[in-house]
Amino acid sequence: MRKSVLLLTSLLVTLPALGQKMTASKKSVVQSVENHQNELIALSDSIWALAETAFQESGSSKLLADYAEANGFKVERGVAGIPTAFMATYGSGSPVISVLGEFDALPGISQKAQPTKEPLNAGAAGHGCGHNLFGTASLASAIAIKELIEAGKLKGTIKFMGTPAEEKFFAKIWMVREGLWNDVDVNVSWHPAALTEADVQSTLSLVDFKVEFYGQAAHASMDPWNGRSASDALELYTTGINYYREHIKPTVRIHYHIQDGGQVVNVVPDYARLWVRVRDTKREGMMPVYERVREMAQGAAIMANVDYKISLISGIYEVLVNRAGGEIMQQNLELLGPMSYTAEEQEFAKKIQEATGKAQVGMDSSISPLKETQEHPGGGSTDVGDVSWNVPNINLGVTTAPKDTPWHSWAVVACGGMSIGHKGMLQAAKAMGMTMADLFENPKMVEKVKAEFKMRKGDTQYEPIIPDGPPPINGVN
């Protein structure tokens, strides 16, 4: 008898999803996604083929906004002064739940939907981060909730936020500054991945800035003493950065890209430019490094006897984790269960792994357990972080590429344009829609998520890390 009680107790502790039920609303979410499946795949594939980069996503934005409008949403285009940003809204009153959609591509990684490297359009962009899937799945989940509100089964407001330029410039910062999340109770987001999990890890804060040096041109052989070399300053500056790396904490990252170091060998260059990026797991750790690296530019300019200019491009916060929201998402992932793959899809995945030098183990869509939140995570950065410091954010990752696939690569582009990516996209839409249904139906869940947000944020006052004025729609040199 005692063994039976212990076994039952163990099951209750380790298998919380067994107590979850596929409610009528969640069944409707799943059915909605499946009803729209063919349209969603076509929409995603069209965005995949367009592969438009930051602030240039006019076609991709229009496809998503038009589809939202066709499904009954009120669409506001060009929000926050950004032509490709939009907000689609349905319903009224509380709660107000928003869902993020991204749709920008990465330059230079065009790829056909095949497991061997071959560009679709040589030199063109490609969706190496799966954003063609991202925006489409998020809109699908919003449509599922909209249909439930329309049928009188849920009450409240659903918002789809069309957010461009995540890979560069970070449009969400300007959208946050515009106040687009001021009335939102909870935000939901996801990202394509090589595993499926309710994401309760943070990201790295980041700041981008441009450094320009201005000197005096001269003949590099006949009278170099009449020149003041901007590229000398650039080299002195990067040398300083590289020596500084020994004296920063292991959580810090510094990158730079030399954009102009001079044009010809026989001219002392009077202009040089580089793009610098500083990251850390916490904004308070990043800012002192940023200030120190800025000061180094002045030192380099003094040594080379040139002038200099520093221009802030943008900066983003680390993601503020919400475990209460993660637990809700985790339960819905477990309720959905893992995706299955055909033999052809597994073969495609193994060929991708072979081509990228990884173990040929195929696809893995198992549901990862909810992990402990790390104080200092590795990885990249995202402007979802800025949203998460203004409204509670629930995040999700869903398998859309084979295990260990290099991200931001041709391999991810290939998977995003075929059935492996499509399956992950549809699974993400269902999981997010089911989680939002929970929030609409359970005010106490919303309260718990908001209470954790308030506790984790503490007395931090959010200040966007962007220059005054409009976003850099025409790009930054």
C-alpha positions in Angstrom: 0.0 0.0 0.0 2.8 2.4 1.0 4.6 1.7 -2.4 1.5 2.6 -4.3 1.1 5.9 -2.5 4.8 6.7 -3.1 4.4 5.9 -6.8 1.3 8.0 -7.2 3.0 10.9 -5.4 6.0 10.6 -7.7 3.8 10.7 -10.8 2.0 13.8 -9.5 5.3 15.5 -9.0 7.1 14.6 -12.2 4.3 14.5 -14.7 2.3 17.8 -14.2 1.0 17.8 -17.7 -1.1 14.7 -17.0 -3.4 16.9 -15.1 -3.9 19.2 -18.1 -6.8 18.8 -20.4 -7.4 19.6 -24.0 -10.1 22.1 -23.3 -12.7 23.1 -25.9 -10.8 26.3 -26.6 -7.5 24.5 -27.1 -9.2 22.0 -29.4 -10.5 25.0 -31.4 -7.0 26.5 -31.6 -5.6 23.3 -33.0 -8.4 23.0 -35.4 -8.0 26.6 -36.6 -4.3 26.1 -37.3 -5.1 22.9 -39.3 -7.9 24.6 -41.1 -5.6 27.3 -42.3 -2.6 25.0 -42.8 -2.4 25.2 -46.6 -2.7 29.0 -46.6 -0.1 29.3 -43.8 2.4 27.2 -45.6 1.9 29.2 -48.8 2.3 32.4 -46.9 5.5 31.3 -45.2 7.0 30.0 -48.5 6.3 33.3 -50.1 8.1 35.2 -47.4 10.9 32.6 -47.6 11.3 33.3 -51.4 11.2 37.1 -50.9 14.0 37.0 -48.3 13.9 40.7 -47.5 16.4 42.3 -45.1 16.0 44.8 -42.3 13.6 47.6 -43.0 13.3 46.5 -46.6 10.6 43.8 -45.9 7.8 45.6 -47.8 6.6 42.5 -49.6 6.8 40.3 -46.5 5.1 42.8 -44.3 2.3 43.3 -46.9 1.7 39.6 -47.2 1.2 39.2 -43.4 -0.8 42.4 -42.9 -3.1 41.6 -45.9 -3.7 38.1 -44.4 -4.5 39.5 -41.0 -6.9 42.0 -42.6 -8.5 39.2 -44.7 -9.1 37.3 -41.4 -11.0 40.2 -39.7 -8.2 42.1 -37.9 -8.0 45.9 -37.9 -4.6 46.6 -39.3 -2.5 49.7 -38.6 0.4 49.9 -41.0 3.6 51.9 -40.8 3.5 52.2 -37.0 6.3 53.9 -35.0 7.4 55.6 -38.2 8.5 52.3 -39.8 6.9 51.5 -43.1 7.2 47.7 -42.7 6.0 47.6 -39.0 2.3 47.0 -38.3 -0.2 46.1 -35.6 -3.3 43.9 -36.2 -6.0 44.0 -33.5 -9.2 42.2 -32.8 -11.6 42.3 -29.9 -12.1 44.7 -27.0 -11.5 44.9 -23.3 -9.3 42.9 -21.1 -7.2 40.9 -21.1 -5.0 42.3 -23.9 -2.6 39.7 -25.2 -0.1 40.4 -27.9 2.0 38.0 -30.0 5.2 38.9 -31.9 5.9 38.2 -35.5 9.3 38.7 -37.3 9.9 38.4 -41.0 13.3 39.8 -41.9 16.1 37.7 -43.6 19.9 37.7 -43.4 22.1 39.0 -46.3 24.2 36.7 -48.4 22.9 33.2 -47.5 20.4 32.5 -50.2 19.7 28.7 -50.5 17.5 26.3 -52.3 15.2 24.0 -50.2 17.6 21.1 -50.6 20.2 19.5 -48.3 23.3 20.5 -50.3 24.6 24.1 -50.4 23.4 25.9 -53.5 22.0 29.4 -53.6 18.5 30.1 -54.9 19.8 33.5 -56.0 23.6 34.0 -55.8 24.5 36.7 -53.4 21.0 37.3 -52.2 19.5 37.1 -48.7 18.0 34.0 -47.0 16.0 33.1 -44.0 18.8 31.7 -41.9 16.9 32.4 -38.7 13.6 31.1 -39.8 11.7 34.4 -39.6 9.5 33.4 -42.5 8.1 30.7 -40.1 8.2 33.1 -37.1 5.8 35.7 -38.4 3.5 33.2 -40.0 3.1 31.0 -37.0 2.5 33.9 -34.7 -0.2 35.3 -36.9 -1.8 31.8 -37.1 -2.0 31.7 -33.3 -3.6 35.2 -33.3 -6.2 34.1 -35.9 -7.1 31.1 -33.8 -7.8 33.3 -30.8 -9.6 35.9 -32.9 -12.0 33.1 -34.1 -12.7 32.2 -30.5 -13.4 35.8 -29.5 -15.6 36.2 -32.6 -17.6 33.1 -31.6 -18.1 34.5 -28.1 -16.1 31.8 -26.4 -13.3 34.2 -25.2 -13.4 37.8 -24.1 -10.7 40.3 -24.5 -8.3 41.7 -27.2 -5.7 39.9 -29.3 -2.9 41.9 -31.0 -0.4 40.7 -33.6 2.7 42.8 -33.7 4.5 42.8 -37.1 8.0 43.6 -36.0 10.7 44.1 -38.8 14.5 44.4 -38.6 15.3 42.1 -35.8 18.6 41.0 -37.3 19.8 44.6 -37.6 18.7 47.9 -36.1 16.0 46.2 -33.8 12.7 47.8 -34.7 11.0 46.7 -31.6 12.9 49.4 -29.6 11.2 52.2 -31.6 7.9 50.3 -31.4 8.2 50.1 -27.6 9.1 53.9 -27.5 5.9 54.5 -29.4 4.0 52.9 -26.6 2.5 50.0 -28.6 2.7 47.6 -25.6 1.4 50.1 -23.0 -2.1 48.5 -22.8 -0.9 44.9 -23.1 -1.2 42.5 -20.2 1.0 39.6 -21.5 3.1 39.2 -24.6 3.8 35.8 -26.3 6.7 35.0 -28.6 8.6 32.1 -30.2 11.6 31.4 -32.3 12.6 28.6 -34.7 15.2 26.3 -33.1 16.8 22.9 -33.2 14.9 21.8 -30.1 11.5 22.3 -28.6 11.2 24.0 -25.3 9.4 26.6 -23.2 12.3 29.1 -23.2 13.1 30.4 -19.7 16.6 31.6 -20.5 17.7 35.2 -20.9 19.8 36.6 -23.7 22.6 39.1 -24.0 22.2 42.9 -23.8 23.8 44.7 -26.7 24.8 48.1 -28.0 25.8 49.0 -31.6 27.7 52.1 -32.5 29.7 53.4 -35.5 33.2 54.9 -35.2 34.5 57.2 -38.0 38.0 58.7 -38.3 38.8 61.7 -40.4 42.3 62.6 -41.5 44.2 64.2 -44.4 44.8 62.4 -47.7 48.3 62.5 -49.3 50.5 60.5 -51.7 51.5 57.3 -49.8 55.1 57.4 -51.3 55.9 60.9 -52.5 54.8 62.9 -49.4 53.2 60.7 -46.8 54.3 63.3 -44.1 51.6 65.6 -45.5 49.0 62.9 -44.6 47.1 62.0 -41.5 45.9 58.5 -41.8 42.4 57.6 -40.7 43.3 53.9 -41.2 46.1 54.3 -38.7 43.6 55.4 -36.1 41.3 52.5 -37.0 44.2 50.0 -36.5 45.2 51.6 -33.3 41.6 51.5 -32.1 41.1 47.8 -32.9 44.4 47.0 -31.3 43.2 48.7 -28.2 40.0 46.7 -28.2 41.9 43.5 -28.6 44.2 44.2 -25.7 41.2 45.2 -23.6 39.7 41.7 -24.1 42.1 40.3 -21.5 40.6 42.6 -18.8 36.8 42.2 -19.3 34.6 39.6 -17.6 33.9 36.3 -19.4 30.3 37.3 -19.9 31.3 40.2 -22.2 31.6 40.0 -26.0 33.0 42.7 -28.3 32.8 42.4 -32.1 33.7 44.9 -34.8 33.4 45.0 -38.5 35.8 47.2 -40.6 33.5 48.9 -43.2 36.0 51.3 -44.8 39.8 51.1 -44.2 40.8 53.1 -47.3 40.2 52.6 -51.0 43.6 52.3 -52.6 47.2 51.5 -51.5 49.0 54.6 -52.8 46.8 57.1 -50.9 47.1 57.9 -47.2 43.3 57.4 -46.4 41.5 60.4 -45.0 38.5 58.4 -43.9 37.9 55.1 -42.1 34.9 53.5 -40.5 34.0 50.5 -38.4 30.9 49.1 -36.7 31.4 48.1 -33.1 29.1 45.9 -30.9 29.4 45.3 -27.2 27.4 42.6 -25.3 27.0 41.3 -21.8 24.5 39.1 -20.0 23.3 42.2 -18.1 22.8 45.7 -19.2 24.5 47.1 -16.1 27.6 45.0 -17.0 27.5 46.1 -20.7 27.3 49.9 -20.2 30.7 50.4 -18.5 32.4 48.4 -21.2 30.6 50.4 -23.8 31.8 53.7 -22.3 35.4 52.4 -22.0 35.5 51.3 -25.7 34.1 54.7 -26.7 36.9 56.4 -24.8 39.4 54.3 -26.7 38.3 55.9 -30.0 39.4 59.3 -28.7 42.8 57.8 -27.7 43.3 56.3 -31.2 42.4 59.6 -32.8 44.9 61.5 -30.6 47.7 59.0 -31.5 47.0 59.3 -35.2 46.4 63.0 -35.1 43.0 62.7 -36.7 39.4 63.6 -35.8 36.8 61.1 -34.9 33.0 60.7 -34.5 30.9 58.1 -32.6 27.3 57.5 -33.6 25.0 55.3 -31.6 23.0 53.0 -33.8 20.9 51.1 -31.3 21.0 48.9 -28.2 18.9 46.2 -26.7 18.2 44.8 -23.2 18.6 41.2 -22.2 15.3 39.2 -22.0 13.5 39.4 -18.7 12.5 35.8 -18.0 9.0 34.9 -16.8 9.0 31.4 -15.4 5.3 31.5 -14.5 4.5 32.0 -18.2 7.1 29.3 -19.1 5.3 26.8 -17.0 2.0 27.4 -18.8 3.8 27.1 -22.2 5.5 23.9 -21.0 2.2 22.3 -20.1 0.8 23.0 -23.5 3.8 21.7 -25.3 3.5 18.4 -23.3 -0.2 18.3 -24.1 0.6 18.6 -27.8 3.3 16.1 -27.7 6.3 15.8 -30.1 6.2 16.2 -33.8 6.8 13.1 -36.0 8.8 13.0 -39.2 8.7 10.9 -42.4 11.6 8.8 -43.5 12.3 11.4 -46.3 12.4 14.2 -43.8 14.8 12.3 -41.6 17.0 11.6 -44.6 16.9 15.3 -45.5 18.0 16.2 -42.0 20.8 13.7 -41.9 22.2 15.1 -45.2 22.1 18.6 -43.7 24.1 17.3 -40.8 26.5 15.5 -43.0 27.1 18.6 -45.1 27.7 20.7 -42.0 30.0 18.2 -40.3 27.6 17.1 -37.6 26.6 13.7 -36.3 23.9 12.3 -38.5 21.1 11.8 -35.9 18.3 13.4 -37.8 15.4 15.4 -36.3 14.7 15.7 -32.6 11.3 17.2 -31.7 11.1 15.7 -28.1 9.8 18.1 -25.5 12.6 19.4 -23.4 11.9 19.6 -19.7 11.6 23.1 -18.2 15.1 24.1 -17.4 16.5 26.1 -14.5 17.0 29.7 -15.5 20.7 30.5 -15.8 22.1 33.7 -14.2 24.6 34.2 -17.1 23.5 32.5 -20.3 25.4 32.4 -23.5 24.0 32.8 -26.9 22.8 35.8 -28.9 20.7 38.9 -28.4 17.2 40.0 -29.5 15.0 43.1 -29.3 12.3 40.8 -27.7 14.4 41.8 -24.6 13.1 45.4 -24.8 9.5 44.2 -25.0 10.1 41.9 -22.0 11.1 44.9 -19.8 7.8 46.6 -20.6 5.3 43.8 -20.5 5.5 40.1 -19.2 6.8 37.9 -22.0 6.3 34.2 -22.5 8.8 32.6 -24.9 9.0 29.4 -26.9 11.4 27.5 -29.1 10.2 24.9 -31.6 12.3 22.5 -33.8 12.5 23.7 -37.4 16.0 22.4 -38.3 18.1 19.3 -37.5 20.0 19.0 -34.2 23.3 20.9 -34.1 22.6 22.8 -37.3 24.6 26.0 -37.6 22.2 28.9 -37.2 22.3 31.9 -39.5 23.5 29.5 -42.2 22.3 28.1 -45.5 21.2 24.9 -43.7 18.5 26.7 -41.8 17.4 28.4 -44.9 17.0 25.1 -46.6 14.8 23.6 -43.8 12.7 26.8 -43.6 11.5 26.3 -47.2 10.3 22.7 -46.8 8.2 20.5 -44.7 10.5 20.2 -41.7 10.2 24.0 -41.2 6.4 23.9 -42.0 5.8 21.3 -39.2 7.6 23.4 -36.6 5.7 26.5 -37.7 2.3 24.8 -37.3 3.4 23.3 -33.9 4.5 26.7 -32.6 1.2 28.3 -33.7 -0.8 25.6 -31.8 1.4 25.9 -28.6 1.1 29.7 -28.5 -2.6 29.7 -29.3 -3.3 27.2 -26.5 -1.2 29.2 -24.1 -3.0 32.4 -25.0 -6.4 30.5 -24.5 -5.3 29.7 -21.0 -4.5 33.3 -20.3 -7.9 34.5 -21.7 -9.8 31.9 -19.6 -7.8 32.2 -16.4 -7.4 35.7 -14.9 -5.3 34.2 -12.0 -2.7 33.0 -14.5 -2.4 36.5 -15.9 -2.1 37.9 -12.4 0.6 35.4 -11.6 2.6 36.2 -14.7 2.3 39.9 -14.1 3.3 39.5 -10.5 6.5 37.8 -11.4 7.2 40.4 -14.0 6.9 43.1 -11.4 9.1 41.3 -9.0 11.9 40.6 -11.5 11.9 44.1 -12.9 12.1 45.6 -9.5 12.8 49.4 -9.5 14.6 49.3 -12.9 13.5 52.2 -15.1 13.5 51.1 -18.8 15.3 53.6 -21.1 15.6 52.7 -24.7 19.2 52.7 -26.1 18.5 54.5 -29.3 19.4 58.0 -30.6 16.8 60.7 -30.7 14.8 60.9 -33.9 13.3 58.3 -36.3 14.6 54.8 -36.9 17.3 54.4 -39.6 14.9 53.3 -42.3 17.4 54.0 -45.1 20.1 52.0 -43.3 23.4 53.0 -41.6 26.6 53.2 -43.6 
